[in-house]
Amino acid sequence: MMAEDNKSTESATGKPENDKTVEQDFWKLHNEFEKDSLRDAWRGLKVRSLFSLLSSVLFRLMVAYVVLPSTFFFTIFIMESYSSGIAETFNIVFVGNSESVTTEDTVGLVRMWHLLALMLFAISWVVRPWISPARRQANADMDRWWCFHGAKMPITKRGEQ
């Protein structure tokens, strides 16, 4: 009985005739499970996702406005100390130059600080985009799904689809 069923699904070449439908059904089930998993995770993790986004934005702003620019200026200070000597650099920083600092100098420094911080903030989103907890949960569900259903994936040759 089993041999007859197997023969009915094979063509003259020995391949099952319904490979395409099995593959389409497999990916259809895969996509449906992913959508359902993401929808369920979002339903349960709305507040956590919003808090995660807010904390990510605030952390990146803090790093972009405080940590990285101050590190950049400290590096310039160290390089200046190395080139002209530590005593001369401290005299320039703490005693000051013979020239007084004008409002234009201060405005220019603040503009440069903001420009550098905004560039670093934008780059941080490009380098490591935010992933919501709901998306992380859906990815974990999909990993489990692949563990259980990955062996059922129809095997096709590289050019066939």
MARLUM-551614 format. One record per residue (C-alpha): residue number from 1; residue in three letters; x, y, z. Coordinates in nm, 2 decimals, padded with zeros to 4 digits. Layout:
N
site seq NUM, type ALA, u X, v Y, w Z
...
//
This chain:
161
site seq 1, type MET, u 00.00, v 00.00, w 00.00
site seq 2, type MET, u 00.28, v 00.24, w 00.09
site seq 3, type ALA, u 00.48, v 00.16, w -00.22
site seq 4, type GLU, u 00.17, v 00.24, w -00.44
site seq 5, type ASP, u 00.12, v 00.58, w -00.26
site seq 6, type ASN, u 00.49, v 00.66, w -00.32
site seq 7, type LYS, u 00.47, v 00.57, w -00.69
site seq 8, type SER, u 00.16, v 00.79, w -00.74
site seq 9, type THR, u 00.35, v 01.10, w -00.63
site seq 10, type GLU, u 00.66, v 01.03, w -00.84
site seq 11, type SER, u 00.70, v 01.12, w -01.20
site seq 12, type ALA, u 00.90, v 00.93, w -01.46
site seq 13, type THR, u 01.22, v 01.11, w -01.34
site seq 14, type GLY, u 01.18, v 00.97, w -00.99
site seq 15, type LYS, u 01.12, v 01.31, w -00.83
site seq 16, type PRO, u 00.80, v 01.38, w -00.64
site seq 17, type GLU, u 00.56, v 01.58, w -00.85
site seq 18, type ASN, u 00.44, v 01.80, w -00.57
site seq 19, type ASP, u 00.79, v 01.94, w -00.46
site seq 20, type LYS, u 00.68, v 02.29, w -00.55
site seq 21, type THR, u 00.36, v 02.27, w -00.34
site seq 22, type VAL, u 00.54, v 02.12, w -00.04
site seq 23, type GLU, u 00.80, v 02.40, w -00.06
site seq 24, type GLN, u 00.53, v 02.67, w -00.10
site seq 25, type ASP, u 00.33, v 02.52, w 00.19
site seq 26, type PHE, u 00.64, v 02.51, w 00.41
site seq 27, type TRP, u 00.73, v 02.88, w 00.35
site seq 28, type LYS, u 00.37, v 02.98, w 00.39
site seq 29, type LEU, u 00.35, v 02.81, w 00.73
site seq 30, type HIS, u 00.69, v 02.97, w 00.82
site seq 31, type ASN, u 00.57, v 03.32, w 00.73
site seq 32, type GLU, u 00.23, v 03.27, w 00.91
site seq 33, type PHE, u 00.41, v 03.15, w 01.22
site seq 34, type GLU, u 00.65, v 03.45, w 01.21
site seq 35, type LYS, u 00.36, v 03.70, w 01.18
site seq 36, type ASP, u 00.16, v 03.54, w 01.45
site seq 37, type SER, u 00.46, v 03.52, w 01.68
site seq 38, type LEU, u 00.54, v 03.89, w 01.63
site seq 39, type ARG, u 00.18, v 04.00, w 01.68
site seq 40, type ASP, u 00.15, v 03.80, w 02.00
site seq 41, type ALA, u 00.49, v 03.93, w 02.13
site seq 42, type TRP, u 00.39, v 04.29, w 02.05
site seq 43, type ARG, u 00.06, v 04.25, w 02.23
site seq 44, type GLY, u 00.23, v 04.13, w 02.55
site seq 45, type LEU, u 00.54, v 04.36, w 02.53
site seq 46, type LYS, u 00.40, v 04.70, w 02.42
site seq 47, type VAL, u 00.50, v 04.88, w 02.74
site seq 48, type ARG, u 00.84, v 04.71, w 02.76
site seq 49, type SER, u 00.90, v 04.78, w 02.39
site seq 50, type LEU, u 00.82, v 05.15, w 02.44
site seq 51, type PHE, u 01.04, v 05.17, w 02.75
site seq 52, type SER, u 01.32, v 04.99, w 02.56
site seq 53, type LEU, u 01.30, v 05.25, w 02.28
site seq 54, type LEU, u 01.30, v 05.54, w 02.52
site seq 55, type SER, u 01.59, v 05.41, w 02.72
site seq 56, type SER, u 01.78, v 05.33, w 02.40
site seq 57, type VAL, u 01.73, v 05.69, w 02.27
site seq 58, type LEU, u 01.83, v 05.84, w 02.60
site seq 59, type PHE, u 02.14, v 05.62, w 02.64
site seq 60, type ARG, u 02.25, v 05.70, w 02.28
site seq 61, type LEU, u 02.19, v 06.08, w 02.34
site seq 62, type MET, u 02.40, v 06.06, w 02.66
site seq 63, type VAL, u 02.68, v 05.88, w 02.49
site seq 64, type ALA, u 02.67, v 06.11, w 02.19
site seq 65, type TYR, u 02.65, v 06.44, w 02.39
site seq 66, type VAL, u 02.86, v 06.36, w 02.69
site seq 67, type VAL, u 03.09, v 06.06, w 02.66
site seq 68, type LEU, u 03.22, v 06.06, w 02.30
site seq 69, type PRO, u 03.28, v 06.44, w 02.26
site seq 70, type SER, u 03.45, v 06.47, w 02.59
site seq 71, type THR, u 03.66, v 06.17, w 02.50
site seq 72, type PHE, u 03.74, v 06.34, w 02.17
site seq 73, type PHE, u 03.85, v 06.67, w 02.34
site seq 74, type PHE, u 04.05, v 06.48, w 02.60
site seq 75, type THR, u 04.23, v 06.30, w 02.32
site seq 76, type ILE, u 04.31, v 06.63, w 02.17
site seq 77, type PHE, u 04.44, v 06.75, w 02.51
site seq 78, type ILE, u 04.66, v 06.45, w 02.54
site seq 79, type MET, u 04.80, v 06.49, w 02.19
site seq 80, type GLU, u 04.87, v 06.86, w 02.26
site seq 81, type SER, u 05.04, v 06.76, w 02.58
site seq 82, type TYR, u 05.26, v 06.51, w 02.40
site seq 83, type SER, u 05.36, v 06.76, w 02.13
site seq 84, type SER, u 05.42, v 07.08, w 02.34
site seq 85, type GLY, u 05.47, v 06.94, w 02.69
site seq 86, type ILE, u 05.24, v 06.89, w 02.98
site seq 87, type ALA, u 05.33, v 07.21, w 03.16
site seq 88, type GLU, u 05.27, v 07.43, w 02.86
site seq 89, type THR, u 04.94, v 07.26, w 02.79
site seq 90, type PHE, u 04.82, v 07.30, w 03.15
site seq 91, type ASN, u 04.92, v 07.67, w 03.13
site seq 92, type ILE, u 04.72, v 07.71, w 02.81
site seq 93, type VAL, u 04.41, v 07.53, w 02.96
site seq 94, type PHE, u 04.41, v 07.67, w 03.31
site seq 95, type VAL, u 04.59, v 08.01, w 03.29
site seq 96, type GLY, u 04.48, v 08.09, w 02.94
site seq 97, type ASN, u 04.62, v 08.25, w 02.64
site seq 98, type SER, u 04.70, v 08.62, w 02.60
site seq 99, type GLU, u 04.39, v 08.64, w 02.38
site seq 100, type SER, u 04.05, v 08.65, w 02.55
site seq 101, type VAL, u 03.77, v 08.41, w 02.46
site seq 102, type THR, u 03.50, v 08.58, w 02.26
site seq 103, type THR, u 03.14, v 08.50, w 02.23
site seq 104, type GLU, u 03.20, v 08.38, w 01.87
site seq 105, type ASP, u 03.45, v 08.13, w 02.00
site seq 106, type THR, u 03.21, v 08.00, w 02.25
site seq 107, type VAL, u 02.93, v 07.98, w 01.99
site seq 108, type GLY, u 03.16, v 07.80, w 01.75
site seq 109, type LEU, u 03.26, v 07.55, w 02.01
site seq 110, type VAL, u 02.90, v 07.48, w 02.11
site seq 111, type ARG, u 02.80, v 07.44, w 01.75
site seq 112, type MET, u 03.08, v 07.20, w 01.69
site seq 113, type TRP, u 02.99, v 07.01, w 02.00
site seq 114, type HIS, u 02.62, v 06.98, w 01.88
site seq 115, type LEU, u 02.72, v 06.88, w 01.53
site seq 116, type LEU, u 02.96, v 06.61, w 01.65
site seq 117, type ALA, u 02.70, v 06.48, w 01.90
site seq 118, type LEU, u 02.43, v 06.46, w 01.64
site seq 119, type MET, u 02.66, v 06.29, w 01.39
site seq 120, type LEU, u 02.75, v 06.03, w 01.65
site seq 121, type PHE, u 02.39, v 05.99, w 01.75
site seq 122, type ALA, u 02.29, v 05.92, w 01.38
site seq 123, type ILE, u 02.59, v 05.69, w 01.33
site seq 124, type SER, u 02.49, v 05.49, w 01.64
site seq 125, type TRP, u 02.15, v 05.41, w 01.49
site seq 126, type VAL, u 02.32, v 05.29, w 01.16
site seq 127, type VAL, u 02.59, v 05.08, w 01.34
site seq 128, type ARG, u 02.35, v 04.91, w 01.58
site seq 129, type PRO, u 01.98, v 04.96, w 01.51
site seq 130, type TRP, u 01.73, v 04.92, w 01.79
site seq 131, type ILE, u 01.55, v 04.59, w 01.81
site seq 132, type SER, u 01.23, v 04.58, w 02.01
site seq 133, type PRO, u 01.18, v 04.32, w 02.28
site seq 134, type ALA, u 00.88, v 04.20, w 02.08
site seq 135, type ARG, u 01.10, v 04.14, w 01.77
site seq 136, type ARG, u 01.36, v 03.96, w 01.99
site seq 137, type GLN, u 01.08, v 03.74, w 02.13
site seq 138, type ALA, u 00.96, v 03.66, w 01.78
site seq 139, type ASN, u 01.32, v 03.58, w 01.67
site seq 140, type ALA, u 01.35, v 03.34, w 01.96
site seq 141, type ASP, u 01.02, v 03.18, w 01.86
site seq 142, type MET, u 01.14, v 03.15, w 01.51
site seq 143, type ASP, u 01.46, v 02.98, w 01.63
site seq 144, type ARG, u 01.25, v 02.73, w 01.81
site seq 145, type TRP, u 01.03, v 02.68, w 01.51
site seq 146, type TRP, u 01.34, v 02.61, w 01.29
site seq 147, type CYS, u 01.45, v 02.35, w 01.55
site seq 148, type PHE, u 01.13, v 02.16, w 01.52
site seq 149, type HIS, u 01.04, v 02.22, w 01.15
site seq 150, type GLY, u 01.38, v 02.27, w 00.98
site seq 151, type ALA, u 01.41, v 01.91, w 00.89
site seq 152, type LYS, u 01.08, v 01.92, w 00.70
site seq 153, type MET, u 01.21, v 02.18, w 00.46
site seq 154, type PRO, u 01.21, v 02.05, w 00.11
site seq 155, type ILE, u 01.55, v 02.01, w -00.03
site seq 156, type THR, u 01.60, v 02.17, w -00.38
site seq 157, type LYS, u 01.91, v 02.23, w -00.59
site seq 158, type ARG, u 02.06, v 02.57, w -00.59
site seq 159, type GLY, u 01.91, v 02.70, w -00.92
site seq 160, type GLU, u 01.56, v 02.55, w -00.87
site seq 161, type GLN, u 01.29, v 02.75, w -00.70
//
